Amino acid sequence: MIIFLRLLQGLFRLIFKLPAAWAILIMRGAAEIIFQIVRLTKIRKVAARNIRQVFPAADGEKLADSLLKNTSHFAFEVLCTPFFEISHVDLICRMIGLEKIDLALAERKGLILLTMHTGNYELIPTFLATHGYHVASILKAPMDDPLFKFLNPSRSHKGIRLINVLEGNMYRDALQALDRNRCLCIAADTGALESRHEMLPFLGKMLPVATGWIALAQRSGSPVLPILSRREGNQLIMTVGDPIIIKRDNREEVIQKASNYFEAFIKKYPDQWGIFINEYETKRMVEGK
């Protein structure tokens, strides 16, 4: 699989020597072909069933198609990220609320960007780094996993610093990034069970939610901004929410505010949440484990 991905990436390396609009058009065309193939497999039924477990009244098949289409484009965007320049990124992405990031960084305490696995969350740090922001991303990546090694050049594009929770001291490295006034990107949903988390009500279920970001914000004094990505037609819309004010004595209020913000998004755009492709993660959420 990795050999195939490297060959495919090598082909797109050549394609991205074309004018930006042409390269993006070809990339999108390839993603559409893969989507049409994938929707004929059992993955569509799995995704539809997962969605209905959380939203029983939803049109599972229609939402599954939208989710698989998003995922197909997501895959090719990540594959091609090492070749992205600002001209490519601006054809793919639009960020609403960038001024909130600038205002937060003006405090010189760094910035925690809290997100979920929606739309193409991987391109949030890429967008910022391509536009000259200093960015670090927290991720969980087994050091000996060939797929993660393959993805690292995409995730570290334009100087993004990767902070691996399985390698070194994550909290020390995160605090250093914030001290250097970087944007620190953290996903608070899937995979949280293996890190510092709490089981919280979400969409009527008990979901393991990462809460280490609260301790980071309290210790560093860094502002926190929620940011979510969704695909709208051929473009990714990245929306920056209002600041989440963290004090020493308002932990429960902060958790509830973040949970409400994310829950409202998923209710409106269930087809944007990647968890519904993952049968294991959906089952774990539904069963509250």
N, C-alpha and C positions, 0 to 999 in steps of 0.2 A: 504493500500500500504506500509506504513512504517513498519508494522508488518511483511509483507512478505519480505521486504528488510532486516530486522534484522535477520529473520530466514535464509535467503540466505547467509547473511554475516557470521552468526554463522557456517554454513556448510563450507564456505571457510576458516574460522579460523582453522578448523580441517585439511582441505586440505593443508594449508600452513605450516603445520608441516612436510609435506613430503619434500624431496629434492627440491631445488629451481626450477630446470628444469622441474620436474614433476608437481609441483604446477602451474607454468606458462603455461604448456601444457594443463592442465585441464581448467584453466581459459580461455585460448584462444578457446578451444573446446566449452565451454559454450557460449562464445560470438558469435561464428560462428552459433550455433543453434538459438540463438535469432535473429541474422541477417537474417537467412533464413525465420524466421517467420515474422519479421517486414517488409521485402521487399514484402510480400504478402498483406500488408495492404494499406490503402489509403495514408499513410505517404510517400510512394515511389512516388505517383503521385504529392503530394504536393511539395516534394523536387524537383522533375523534373521540375515542373511548375515554382517554385521559381528561379531555376538556369537559365531557359530560359528567364525569365524576365530581367535578367542582361546580359546573354550571349545567345542571340537569335539563334545563329548558332550552339550552343553546342548540343551534344547528351545528352539531359537531363536525360533520363532513365539510361544510363550507368554511368553518373556522380552521379546520385542519389543513385545507388547501392553502389558505392564506398563510398559515404558519409555515408550511413546507416551502412555499414560495419565498417567504422571508429568509428561511434557513438556507435555501439554495443560493440566494444572493449573498447572504452573510458569508457562506463558505468561500465564494469566489472573491469577495472583497478582502477577506483575511489572506487568502492565497496571494493576492496581488498587492497587498499593503507595502511590501518592501520597495515597490516601484512608484509609490504615490508621491507626487509633489503637490504643492498647494493647488495647482490647476485641476488635478484629479479630485482632490478632497472636496473642493468647492462645487464640483459637479455632482458629487454624491451626497454631501452633508449640508445641513443648515442648522445653526445653533441659535435658539431663541433664549435670550437672557444672558448673553456673554458679558454684558456690562455688570451683572451681579458678580461674576467671577473677578473682573477687574477691581471692583469695589472691595471685595473680600481680600484680595491679594495686597491691596494698598495698606492693610493693617500690618503687613510684614510678619505675619505669624504662620504663614502657610495656609493651605486650604484643603479641607477634606471634602471630596466629591463622592456622595453616596448614591449608588445606583443598584440596579437589578439586571438580570440577564434578559433584557428586552431589546427588541429591534436588532441593532448591531452595537451592543455595548462596547465591543472591542475597539470601535472607531472613535469613541469619546476621547481617550487619551491621544489617539493618532491625530484627530482634528486639532486638539490644543497644541500638541508638539509641532505640528506642521505650521501652525500660526505663531510659533515663537515662544510658547509657554513652556516652562520647565515642569515636567510631569514625572510622577512615579506611580506605579500600579502594584497593588498587592494581589498576588495570585497563589494558587496552590498547585504546584507542578512537580510530580515525581521526577527526581533528577535523572533517572535512568530510562524514562519513557521517551521513545523515539519521536512520538507525535508532538510532545511538548518541546523537544529540541527543535523540531521542524518549525513550530509556531513562534519560537522566541524571536527570530529576526523581524517578524511582523509585529509582535508585541513591543519590541524595543526600538521600533522605527523612529528616526529623528531624535534619538537620544533619550527615549523614555526609559527610566530606570525601573527594573523589575525587582520587586521584593517578594521572595518566595517564602511562604510560611513554613515550608519543610526544610529550609536551608538558612542557617545562621539565626540571628536574633531579630525576628520580625519587628517587634516593638521598638527596639533600639534604632533599627534602620528607618522605620517609619517616622520616628521622632526627629531623626537627623534630616530626613527629606523635608519635613515641615519646618524645621529650624532654618533650612535654606530657602524657604518661601516657595516650595514646590506645590503643585496641585497633586494631592494624593487620592487616587481613584480606588474605591473599595466597593465590592458587590456584597450586599447584605442578605442574599437569599440562598440559592442552592449551594450545598457543600458546607453550610454553616454548622452542621451537626458535628463536624470534625474540628471545629475551632471554638473560640469563646462565643457562646450563644445563649439564648433563652428561648423556651417554647412559648410562642405567643399566638393569640387568636388572629387568624388571617383568612378572609374569605370563608368564614364559618368553620375553619379547620385549625389545628394546632401546627404551626410551621416553625421549624428551627431557624431563628433569625440571628445573624451575627451582630454582636453588641460590643465588640472590642473597639469599634470606632468611637464609642462614647468615652471610654477611658483615654484614648488618644487625644480627643478634643479637650477633655478636662485637664490633662497633664500639659498639653502644649498651648492651650488657649486659642487653638485654631478655630476659625469659623467653619460651619458645616453647611453645605448646599446639596440638596437632592438634585439629581439629574437623570432623566430617563430618555431613552432612544426609542423611536418607533419609525416604521417604514410607511411612507405615504406616497404611493405611486412609485416613481423611480428615485425618490429622494428619502434620505434619512433625516428625520426631524429630531433634534436633540434639545430638550426643553429643560432649562435650569429653574428650579423652584426657589421659593423664598428661603432665607437663612433659617436654620434651626438653631435657636439660642440654647446653649448648654451651660448650666450652672452646676454648682456642687450639690444642690438639693432638688433638682427637677428631673431626675433620671426617668421616672415613670411618665411624666408629661412629654419628654423628648421621644421616648420609645413610641408612645401613642400617636404623637404627631407624625413621625416618620411612617409608622404603620398605616395610618389613615391616608397619607399622601400616596403611598405605593398601592394600597388596596383600591383606591379610586381609579388609578391608572389601569390596573389589571381588569377591573370590572368593565371599563370602557373599551380596552384593547386586549382581550384575552388571547387573540391570535398573535400577539407580539411577545408572549412570554415563552421562552425556550424550554422551560421546565416541562411543558406538556408533550414534548417529544420523548422525554425520558420517563419511561414507565416506572422505574425504580423510585425516582425522586417524587413523582406524582403519588405513587402508592404510599410512600413514607409520609407525605403531607396529609393525605386523606386519612390515614390511620393514626396520625399524630405521633409518629415514632421518630 
